Amino acid sequence: MDIDLDARIPNNVHLSSDKRLQRALEQWLPNYLGWWREVGPSGWQAADVYLRTAISVETDGWAHFGYVKMPDYRWGIFLTPPEPGRTIGFGDHLGEPAWQEVPGELRNMLRRIIVTQADTEPASVEQQRMLGDTAPSLYDLRNLFQVNVEEGRHLWAMVYLLQSYFGKDGREEAEGLLERRSGDRDKPRILGAFNQPIESWLDFFLFTMFTDRDGKYQLCALSESGFDPLARTCRFMLTEEAHHMFVGETGVDRVVQRTCELMKEAPVEGQARQSGLLQGPTGDVRERGGIPLETLQRYVNHWFSWSEDLFGSEISTNASDFFSSGLKGRYKEAHYADHRALEGRYRMEVVEGDRIVDREVPLRNAMNEALRDGYIDDCQRAVDRWNRTLERHGVAFRLRLPHRRFHRHQGIHAGRNFDPEGRPLDEAAWAANRDRWLPSEADRASVQGLMAPCLERGKIAGWIAPPAKGINGQPFDFEYVRR
């Protein structure tokens, strides 16, 4: 599909042939740029950043790399090519032609889905706006800004759908997306994880690892949608989302590697020396300017649990309605044999009184939990990678994911206390152990104390290892950002 790269709003949806829509989006553009300058990356709007910009929706050669000032980035509207004869692949409308217009009876439900997804995109930019001033290297600074501009483009993708298919309601929703603010008391973002502060680069890496990975699963489920424009939009968004997860997964791995290196520099005594496994006294690592593994584990617990909430309640009539109506499928729906899911049951653990018991629920009502299952498996694969780094360095400590019941604010476990193994706790036991399992004020102060900028070409902060390779074939010491 050809992209009109010379248009004021680059696109491959023939925007110039719909003057009403074109005018509406061009009127939204200055409001968007005003939002970007107000709450986008602070202090770096005039910098030249080595960014990739979408120039095609084909699988090969879809992006161009070059220096761009972020306010001049070519945000645009890109959908993957239409699939001739595409039919709906799940739910009650299985086998029917995919919708090119919004079915009237599904209008409110579809708008809710799009707005909720759209709201996450500007929220993450707002959460990360101050990180540029404490970047550990120019390589990392460039990756932050790449994530930021692509989240902005994903907002454009959703706003296009709202303005194209929902008339006055869609235009009002588009304005609302620029009015809410992450963490604002009066007008917060819709989902809890997107109101959590990102104060450090450790927060950022774990956010892009866990929260952007939720985005992958949500976008994959929406890419199955019977509403064809939404499906095609999300498929292209997934192309860009992969880099965001790469930034998080490799970023944490580099933190683990550097901590291991610092542990090797510390004196090792007793059983650890005899066994060859470094237990790693945390004081030694802090004194050498590193992040203790125990602290990293608490940050993992924090961001993983908040990201799990994004899938919604374990037992959900909304999830059932989204699936049955053909609006939101499962992750890689084609891998399932039964695409109607009318007869299936899902077994899950629930809390009744002070006991944890098994319960079977209709599969359609457990679609959120089925999606969360795949997400947890994917997260575990990344944790296994980090643990292989620990093993290579001879460190005995192992990182792990907390139980899905731990520290939840949405769903059937919200409002209850559990330890990281998923065992129920009373309020006193939770209060006594909270700082063992989640970042304490001392943890945050210690991590924040390491966040001094290192913006000299080819240099990197002492708490994180350099990457194995640079971006787009460039070396690590490439000038990724010119200020």
N, C-alpha and C positions, 0 to 999 in steps of 0.2 A: 504494500500500500504506500502511495506517495504521501510524504509529509510536506505541507506548505511551510517551509522554514522561514520564508520571508514575511509571513503575516505577522501582524502585531501580537497575535496569540498563535504560535506555531501549532499546527493540528493536522490530523489526517481524517477529519470528519466533515470535510467540505463546508467549513464554517462560513465561508464567503457566500455560499448559496442560501443561507438563512440569515437575512439581514437583522431580523428582530433579535435572534439569539446572539448574533455577533455584537450588536449594540449593547445588549444586556451584559455580556461578558467583558466587553471593553469598558463599560461603566464600573464593573466590579474590580477591574485591574488596578486603578489607582488606590482603591480602598485596601486591596491586598498589599500593594507596595507600602502603603502607610503602616499597615500592621507589621510587615516585615522589618521596616526601619525602626519601629517602636520596640518590638519584642523579639526580633530576630537576633542573630549573632552580634553581641555587643562589642563595639570598638573595631570591627573588622570589615565594615561595609565597603571601604575604599581599597582593600587589599586585592591583589591579583592572585587568584587561587587556581591551582591546576585541577580542573574539574572535568568530569565526563558529562556530556550533554547528549541526550537522545536525538538521533537524526533519522532513525528508521525503526520499524517494528519487526523487522526480519531477525532471524536468529543469529546471523553473522553480520558483523560490522554495524551494529545498531547504535553505537555511541561514538562520539568524537571527544578527544581529550585536548584541552588547551587552557590557557589562562583566561579567567573570567572574573570580573567583579560581581559579587553575589547579587546585588540589585539588578544587574544586567543579564542575569542568567535567563536562558530561553525556556522558561516554564511553558508547558504546552499541554495539549490534549491528545493522547495517543491511545488508540484501541488496536488490539490485534486484528488481523484480517478476518472477515466473516467466514463462517464455515457453511457452505451451501447445504441446504436441507437439514440443518441442525435441529434436533428434537430435544425435548426435555428429558433428562436422564434419571429422574427419581420422583417419588411422591405420587400424589393422586393424578397428576397430569403426565405421568410417564408415557413417552412415545408421541406426545402431541408436539406440533411445531413450536419451536422456541418463540417467545414473544418479542416483537420489535417495538411494541408500545406497551404501556403499563396497563394491565387489566384493571378495570375500575374497582372491582371488589378487593384488590390487593394493594391499592394505592397507598393507604395509610401505613400498612405493614412494611411495604417496600421503602417508603420514605424514611421510616424509622431506622431500618437497617442501614441505609445509605448515610443518614445523618450521623448515626453512632460511629460508623467507620470513619467518616470524614472528620469528625471531631478529634480523633486521635492524632491526626497528621499535624495540625498547627500546635497541638498541645506539646508534642515532643520537642518542637523547635523552641517553644517558650521555656520548657524545662531545662534545655541545654544552652541557653543564650549566653551564660557567663563563663562557659568552660574555656573559651578561646584564650583568656588571659592566663590560664594555668596549664597550657598544653605541654605534655612531656617531650614533644618533638614536632618538627614541621610536618613529618609524615602523619602523625596523629591529628594534628590540627587540620590538615587537608581532609582526612577521613571524616572528622566531625562535620566540616562544612559540606562535604559530599552528602552525608546523611541528611543534613538540614535542608539543602536545596531539593533533594528528592522527596523529602516529606512534604515540602511545599508543592512540588509537582503533583504528588498524590492528592493533595487537597484540591488542586485544579481539576483532577480527574473526577472527583466526586461532585464538585460544584458544577461541572459540565452536565452531569446526569441530573442534578437537582434543577438547574435552569432550563434544561432541554425538555424534561418530561413532567415537571410538576408545577409549571406556571407560576402564579403569584406566590403560592406556598413555597415553592422551591427557591424563589428569589429571597424571600424572608429568611428561610433556613440558611441560605448562603451568607447573608449579612450576620446572622447569629453566630456563625462559625468564626467570624472575626471579632465578635464582641465578648465571647467567653475568654477566660484566662486560666491557665493552669495554676491551681492552688488558691485562686481568688475566693474569698469568703462568700461574696454575694453572687458571683457568676463563675463558678468553677467549671472545669471540663466534666463531661458526662461520666466518665469511668474513673474509678479510684486511683488506679496506677498512674494515670496521667495528671494527677494532682500531687504526686509525691515529689519532693525536691530532689534534684540531681545536683549535689553540691561538689562532687569530686569526680575525677576521671574513673575511679573505681566504680562509682555509681553508674557512670555512662557506659562502661564496658558491660556491666551486668544488665543494664537496661536494654542495650542493643542485643545482648545474648538472649535474655529471657522474654522481654516485652516485645521486641521486634519479631521474635520467633512465634509468639502468639499471633502477631500480624500475618506471618506466613500461613498459619493454619486457618485463620479467618478468611484471608484472601483466597486460599485454595478452595474453601467451602463455598465462597461467593462466586468463584470462577466456574462453578458447576451450575449457577443459577439459570432458571428458565427464562429470565429476563436477559436477553442476549446482550444488550449494550453494557449491562453491569458485568456479565461474565467476561466479555472481551476487554473491558477496562481493567479488571482485576488480574487477568492473565499478564498484561503488560506490566502492571505494578509489581508483580512477583519477580520479573526480570531485574528490577532495580532493588527490590527488598533483599535479595541474596547478599549484596555487599554489606548491608547493615548488620546482618547476622554474622558475617565474616569478621567485621570490625570487633564485635563483642566477643565472639568465641576465641579469636586469636589474641585479642587484647588481654583477656583473663589468663590465657596460656602464657603470655609474655610476663605477666605479673608473677605467676607461679614459678616460671623459670628463674626470674631474677631473685625471688625470695630464696629459692634453692641455692643459688650461687652465694648469696649472703650468708646462708646457714653454713655452708662449707667453710666460710672464712672464720666462723665463730669457733671458739674452743669446744671440743666435744670430749666428754668424760664418761667413765663408767660403762654401763651396759651398751649404750649407743655405740661407743667406740668398738667394743668387742663384737657386736653383731654386724657392724658396718652400716647400720641404719641410723640416720640422723633424726633424733626426736625434735630437735630445733627449739631450744628455749627462746620464747618470744622476745624477751628483753634484749637478747643479742641482736636479733633481726631489726628491732626498732632502733637500737643504737647505731646500726649500720645504714639506717635510712631505708629500710624495707617494710613491707606489709606482712605481718605475721599470718600464717595460714589459718590460725584460729579466727582472726579478724575477718579474713576473706570468707571463711565459712559462714560467719554471721551475716555478711552482706549477701551471700548466696541465698541464705534462708529468707532474707527480707525481700529481695527482688523476685525470687521464684514464687513465693507465696502471693505477692501482689499480682504477679502476672497470671497465676492460675485463676484468680478471681475473674479475669477478663473473659473466660469461657462461659460465665454465668452459672446459674444454679444447676446442681446435679440432676434434679427432677424438674423439668420445665415444660409447661404447656406452650410457651412462646417458641421454644426450639421445635416442638412437635408441629406447631402451626407453620413455621418457616419451612420445614421439610415437606410436610404434606402438601403445601401450596406450591412447591417447586421453586421457592425463592432462594433457599440456602441448602446445599447438599452436605455431604461428608467429605473429609479429606480423601482425594483420589477415589471418588465414588465408583469409577469403573472397576475397581478392584473387588467390589462387593457383588455377590451373586443375587441377592434380593434387594431390588431398588425401591420397593414399596415399603418394606419394613413394617408390615401390618401385623405379622404373627410373632416376630421376634421378641425376646425378653432380654433384659440386661440385669445382671446381678451386681449389686453394690453393697458396700458396708454403710450402715447408718447407725446413729446413736439413739438408743431408746433408754431414757433414764440415765443410769450410770453404766449401761452395757452397750457394746458394739455388736450389732447383729447383721446377718445377711438379709438382703431384701431383693426381690425381683420386681422390676418395673417394666412397663411396655417400652420397647426399644425406641419408639418415636419420642417418648418423653425423656429419654436418656441421651439424646443426640449431643448435648453439650459435653456429657461425660465421655462419650465415645471419641469426640474430637480431642478432649483433654488427654485421653489415653495415648494417642499418637504423639501429642506434644510432649508428654512426660518421657516417652521412649526416646524422642529426638533430643531432649535436654540431657538425658542420661548418656547418650552417645558422646556429647560434648564433655560432660564431666569425666567420662572414661578417658578421653583424650588428655585432660588436665592431669588425671591420676597417672597416666603413662609417663608424663613429664616428671612427676614426683618419683616414680619408680626408676626412671633413667638416672636420676640424680641420687638415688639411694636414700630417699626420704621416706620414713615410715608412715607419715600422716597421709590420710586419704580424704578428699572432698566428697561430699554426697549431697543428694537432694533430700530435703525434709519430706516427710509424709504429706500427702495431698490434704490432709485435715489440718495441718499446722498453720496457725496464723492466718486464718481465712476471714474475709469480710463479706463475702457473698456466698449464697447457697446454704445448704442444710447444715453446714458446720460453722456458719457465722455466729458470733456471739458466744461460742464455747471455747474452752482452753484445752490445748493438746500439746504434748511435747513433740520434738522432731520425729519421733518414732510413731506418732499418731495415737499415743495413749492419753486418755482423758485426765485432766488435772482440775483441781479446785482453784479458786482465785488466789489463795495464799501461795500455793505451790508455783503457779504461773508468775506471780509477782517476785517470788524469791529467785527464780531462774531466768527471768526474761533477758537479763544482760548476758547470760551465757549463750543465748540462742539468737539474739538479734543485736544489731549494732548499738552499743552504748554511747553515751555522750563522750566518754573517754576514747572509744574507738574512732568516732567521727572527728574528734579533735586531733588524734594522732594521724589519721589519714589526711585530714585537711592540712596538717602541718607539712606534709610531703609535697603538696601541690604548688610547688614553685615552677614558674615557666622555664622551659629549656628550648629556646627558639633560635639557637645558632645552628646553621646548616651542618648536618652530619652528626650533631650531638643529641644526647637523650638523657632524660632525668634518671637518677640513680635507683628509683624504685621499680623500674620496668625494663625488660630486655628489648633490644631492637628487633624489628621484624625479620623474618627469614629472607624476604625480598620486598622490593618496592612496588609501586603502583604502575601498571601499564608498561612493564619492562624497565622502568626507571630504577636507579639505585636508591638506597636509603638516604644517601647524602644529596639527593636531588633537591633543588629549591622549589618545594611544593607550594609554598606561600611566599609571595613578595609583598612586603608591607611598605 
